[in-house]
């Protein structure tokens, strides 16, 4: 496959510029967050069950902003506050010019299958070993296709074609600088919504969203649910439910701010090194698939065919653990495998090098070291 050299050069230039304008070096105690309501005006996004994506996304964004507006140490910037069309490049420009610390784009999903449902959070990437990589690419291509509504989009995006796999090669050069921070923010959002609102968990994923590539800061894209699914749509029709979801996303942003400590990221790292002797590679992610008061044999036949299941005794329960990896995104893959085997209540757990159980967020924060 012939690589578009122009796109590649642009990607390299932007990748280098990121290191120069890293917003985490700002000596301020405020977190500057850009809230991006997807779509708008002539670009309605997806629809289903009487809902339109552009309206739901804007409603959630305004609710999140209202909640965080009460925080003196968080500044909110909107890409849009009304039903208007804003190009993907312009959305990114708003964030970049503001030197934002975090970019949060809100969307809704929609596919031909009415059974597809759930809440998911994306970070930038084209990692090929994702179990649902093709579906992630389809979602990204659909969201990226909005650039066709922009004048001179070929020039604005350096020849990028949302429907051409070749155009996505450059994304590999863009994803590394802020990937760990983006994953940390995404994990807070996903965990809050799933644990507290009991939505169907579709996990933290990687996909090549153009709006995330164009932003030079930690960035995430949230898919609130499938408007084509009756259960998801009915949930998002409720004002009370939308307020709950907005509150959980707002709390996730607050937790992210607490984690990264903008006053001095270097002090945060020094503190973590003094408190934890483990290196970032020493943390291991595993999947807890079940727990019970009686110990059972860990043979695959007892766990719907899952192999390499281990058991640990903790808090007077036998807990059954599947797989292990030092890569959080690979842990998301393992979680999907466990869920596909029928263990719907599975979740990711983390352990230090000496086998001590630690919080997933602590393990993720160690990657900033």
ABEGO torsion letter per residue (X at the ends): XBBBAAAAAAAAAAAAAAAAABAAABBBABBBBBBBBBEEEABAEBBEGGBBAAAAAAAAAAAAAAAAAABAABBBBBABABBBBBBAAAAAAAAAAAGBABBBBBBBBBBABAABBEBBBBBBEABAABAAAAAAAAAAAAAAAAAAABBGAAAAAGGBBAABAAAAAAAAAAAAAAAAAAAAAAAAAAAAAAAAAGBBBAEBBBBBBAAAAABBBBBBBBBAEBAABAAAAAAAABAAAAAAAAAAAAAAAAAAAAAAGAABAAAAAAAAAAABABBAAABBBBBBABBBABBBBABAAAAGGBBGBBBBBBGGBBBBBBEBBABAAAAAAAAAAAAAAGBAABBBBBBBAAGBBBBAAAAAAAAAX
